[in-house]
Amino acid sequence: MKIREISFYREFKCLAGECPSTCCRGWMIPLSEEDRLRFMKEGGLLGLRLCLAASPDEPSVLNKGGLTCPFHKNNGLCELQLKKGHSFIPESCRDYPRFFRNYTFFEERLIDLSCVLGARLFMDNTDRLYFTEYEGSPYSEPCCTNDDTGYFRSLLGARQEILTELRDVSDPDKLSSVLSRTVSYCMDAGRAFLSGDTAFFEKHSLKEYPQRLSLFPFDLTLFDRLMDTGITGSLLFYKNPLLNRLCALYKRLRGKTLRTDKGLKELGSLFFTAHPKAPRLLSAYYSYYLLGYFMQSYEDYSFVRNASAGIVHLNMIFLFMVILNAGQKELSRDMTAHIISSYNKKAYYNESVLKEMYEIMRQSIYSE
């Protein structure tokens, strides 16, 4: 099978104990059946601790509370890996932050941006968001059941067309235009497919679409609603300290410099002036989202939802960078990567949060 790796895929090497935002805290760890059987065979005190770490009502999950994994040592290393070797730890831990999409035609491999090093690599390679290809064996099982080759190719072409437009983004207005036209394009595609016109992507191009919606940046009313979702969640202070601080900073500024949309616009202007490359970074961030998730439409035909989720994420990243910049904190490369990884860690792997945030966006913008 053809394997397609993001250009910086092989540059990743875990920071281990030097990581400023460990993946051993903040979420539950899924266990495969092979993981469970391996752990059940373990005897002694370690075997008992493994049993206690797994949830009795959800045996396929380790660290159900989502705080710090009980096997995460003070030096930042994994006790299971130290004692039993890399092959003993859960499969999800072995793979992370690498993630795979096997479309049966080929497998795509990326580095997840919820990892702070993955976010740094992404930031260092915003002009290299392409796949290198070679023949090999797939790592993952197929992620879809659809076998419509023609539809797959046309959807892949639509994704590439959006990515091509995003590469030309150099300012906030251009980014806003591409996002708006992308959603309009996907809306019409959804209507066409529902009516039985499955050749939409062959007959229409993104270039023909005008800007109809205002999708970047969101207004403060919409940001308020998004901030009042599960993105904050319980125990955020322990699970995701940086995200917790950013949410608290937003609330403080909301009664001061962020009282009105005019205030947000002014802070946004200051941010873009201080960081002129930010529009390109945000455009690349959305591009990277599309590389990982837009092709879900091959299975669910949810063109608008799959395009819009990334727009929600982009706006939230923009908001957090703006308020940190307004708080007169140094928005360095590493801090920006930390913001991206902290947000992605919370938003990308929680379907209920994503569903809630998308529904708010749909009601606020698409229902008007």
N, C-alpha and C positions, 0 to 999 in steps of 0.2 A: 504494500500500500504506500501511496505517497504521504510522507510526513512533512508538515509545514510548521516550522518553529519560528516564533518571533525572533527578530534579529539578535537580541541580547539574551536569549534564553539560556545559553551556556555560560554566560558571565555570572550567573547567580551562584553564590557560595554563602551558606548560612553564617550569620554573624555570631550564632550561639550565645555564649555568655556576655558578649559585647553588644547585644541588641538592645536598643533603648525602648523597644515596645514589643515584648515577647509575645509570640503566638500561643504561649501556654496559659494566657489569661484572657478572659473576655468572652469566651464562647464554649459551647459544648463540643465534645469531640465524638464524631460518629465512629462507630465500630462496625467493621465488616463481620460476616459470619466467621471468617477465618480468624480474625482478631479474637472474637469471643471464645472460640474453641481453644486457641492458643493460651489465652489467659486462664481458662477453666482448668487446664492441665497443670498450671503452675501451683506448686505446693508451698508449704511453710508460710512464714509471715508475709512474704511478697504476694503470694496467692490470695491470702486473706485481704490484704490491702487492695488488691485489684478488684476483688468482689465488692468491697465496701465503696470503692471509687465509682463503680458502675451503678446505675440506678436500678432498683429492683422492679419498678414499674416500666422502665425503659431500658432493658438490658443491652440495647444496641447503642447506648450513649455512655460516654465517660465524662466525668466532670459536669454533671447535669446543671448545677447551679451557675456555671459559666464564670466563676470567679477564677482563682488560680489553680491549675491542675495540681493535685496532691503530690505528683511526682516531679514537680518543678522545684529544683533546689535553689538555695539562696544565691549561688554563684551563677544562676541563669541557665544551668545545664539540666538535662533530663536524666533523672535517676534510673529510669527503665533502660535508657540507651547506655548509660554508663555500666550498669550491672549485667544487662543481657544482650547488648549489641543493637545496632541500628535495625536489623530485621525483626526485632521483637516488638518495637513500638507500633502503635496503630498505623494502618495503611495511610490514613488521611494525614498523619503527622509525617510519615516518610515522604509523601508526595508534596506536601505544602512547601512553598506557595505555587508550585507548578500545577496548572490545571489543563485539562484536555477536552477536546470536542471531536469525537469520532463521528463524522457524517456519512460513513461507509464509502464515500468517494475518496476521502482523505481524512487525516486527523490533524487538527490544529493544536499547537501547544503554546501556551502563554505563561507569563509570570503574574500572579495575582498581586494587585496593588494594595491589598490589605497588609502585606508585608512591607515594613518600612524600607528594607533594602530593595525590594521590588519597585517601590515608588521612586527610590533614588535612581535606580537603573532606568526606569521609564523617563524620568526628568532629564537624564543625560543622553537620552536617545529619542527625543521627540521628533527628530528628523529621520529616524530610522525605523518607523513603524511599518515594517514589511516582514513577510515570511521568507525564510530560506527553505528550500525544498530538497528532499532526497527520498530515496526508496528505503523503506524499513518496515518493521512490525509495529502495529498500533499498540499503545499501552492500555487504552481504555476500550470498553464495550461501546457499541453504537449508541448515540444519544438520541436517536430518532427512529421512527418506523416508516416514515415516508420514503417512497422509492421513485418519486416523480423526478427523473433526471432533468428534464427541461425546466421545470419550476425551480429546481435547485440552482441551475446555472443562471437563470434570469435573476433570482434573488441575490446570488453572489455578485452579479453584475450591478445590481442596484446598490448593494453595500459599497462596492468599489466606486461607484459614481459619487456617493455621498462623501466617501473618504477623500476623493480627489478634490472636491469643492472645499473641504475642511482644510486641506493643505495650503490653500491660498489665503486663509484668514490671517489678518495682521492687525485688526482693530476690533473693538467691541461691536460696532455696528455691523461689520461684515459677519461676525460670528452670529449675531442675532438673526441676520437675514438667512444664513444657511440653516440654522435650527428651525426657523419658521417654515421655510420651503420644504425641509425634510419631513416635517409633520404633515403638511398639506399633501405632499406626495404620498405619504403612507396612508393618510385618510382616504384619498381617492383609490389607492390600491385596495384597501379593505372593502370599500363599497363595490369595486369592480369584481373582486373575487366572490363576494356574497351574491352578486347578480349572475355569476357564472362566467364572467370574463376573466379567464385565467392567463390571458396574454397581455395583461396590463403593462408589465415591465418591458415587454418588447415594443410596445406602441408609444410609451411615454418616457420622457426624460426629466430628471430633476431640474435641468436648466430652464425648462419652460414654465416653472412655477414661480408666481409672484410671492412676495412676503405678505401674509395675511394675519399672522398672530404675533403677539408680543411674548416671547419665551425667554428673553434674557436681557437684563436680569428680571426676576420676579419682583412684584411689588411687596411692600412690607406686610400687607394683610395676608398674602399667600405664604410668605416666610413665617409669619406668626403661626399659622395653622400647621405648617410642616414641622415647626419646632415643638408643637404640642402633640406629637405623635410618639410612637414607641422608639423613635430615634434617641430620645432621652432615656426612657426606660428606668427600671429599678436598679439600684446599686451601681449606677453608672460611674460614680466616684471611684469604686473599686475595680470595675471591669474595664473602664476606658477613661483614665484620668484626664488626658488631653481633651477629648471630646467633651467631658464634663466641664472643664474649664472654659472651653469655647462657648458652650451653651450658657453658662453663667455670665460670661462677658457679653453675650448678645442681650441677655435680659437687663444688664446694667446699662448698656448703651441705648437700649430701646426707649428709656425714659429721658435720654439726654440728646446726643447727636443723631440718634436714629428715630426721632419722634415722627418724622414724615418721610414720604418717598423722595422729597427734595433732599432731605438729609442723607438718604441712602445714595442718591445720585452724586452728591458732593463727595461723600466718602469714597464712592467708586471711582470718581475722577481723580481724586488724590492717590488712590491705589494704583490706577493705571499709569499715572504720571511717574510715580515712584518705581513702578515695575512695568516698563513698556513691553516686555516680552510676555506678560501675563496672558493677553488674548491668545497668543500662539500656544501657550501651555494649556489653557482651558480647551482650546480646539483639539489639541492632541489628546487631552484627557477624554473628551467625548469620542474621538476616533478610536481610542483604545477600548472604550466601552463597546463600541459597535463591533470591533474585531472579536470580542469575547461573547457578545450576547445578541446581536441583531439577528444572527442566523437561527435563533430559536423560532423565528417566524416560519422556518421550513417545516416545523412540526405543529405549531399552534396557530399560524396565520394571523397572529396578533401584531400586525405591523406597527400600529400606532402605539400600543403599550410598550413594545420592545424598543421603539425609538424614544419614547417619552421618558422611560425610566432613567435613561442616561442623561436626559436634560434636567431632571430633578436633581440627580447627583452633581451635575456640573454647577447648577445654581447654588447648591449647598456648599460645595467647595469654594466657589467664588465668595459667598457670604462669610465663611469662616476666615478666608484670607483677608477680606476687607476689614472685618472687625478686629482682627489681630493687628493689622497694619494701623488701624485707627487707635488701638490701644498703645501705640508707640513701642511695640515689641519688634525686635529685629526679625523680619520675615526672610530668613536665610533659605538656602536650598534645602538644608536638612530639616528645618522647621516646616517648610512647605511639604516635603515628603512625609513628615510625621502627621501633618494634617490630613493628607490624602489617605495614608494608611489607617489612621484612626477612624476616619469617617467610613471608608470602605469596609473596615472590619465590622462595623455596626450595621451598615445599610445593605451590603451585598448578600449576606448570608442569613437574612431574616425575611422570609417571604411575607409574613404578616405586616412588617414595617413597610416593605416595598409596596404591598397592595394598598395599604392605608395612604401612603404618600402619593401614589399614582392617582388614587381616587380623588384626593383633595385637588390635585392638579387638573384632573378631568373636569370636575365640577366647577372649578374656578375659571378655567380658560376655555375648554372645549364646549361647555354647555351654554356659553354666552350667546 
